[in-house]
């Protein structure tokens, strides 16, 4: 994880985020960037804490068809 720079926003978590820690938020943001325009980010909680971040990327059928059709 990159070091904090003066250009980075300061993250202040409200009290209702009892499952999240400050270091969890950048990981979630990275997962959101990975899925791009169409996808899902699943947050899996274990014993009251964020345990896993799972990403699922989706592609439109037209994108898949253009890659698989013969030229």
ABEGO torsion letter per residue (X at the ends): XBBBBAABBBBBBBAABAABBAAAAAAAAAAAAAAEABEBBBBBBBGGBBABBBBBBBBBAAAAAAAABBX
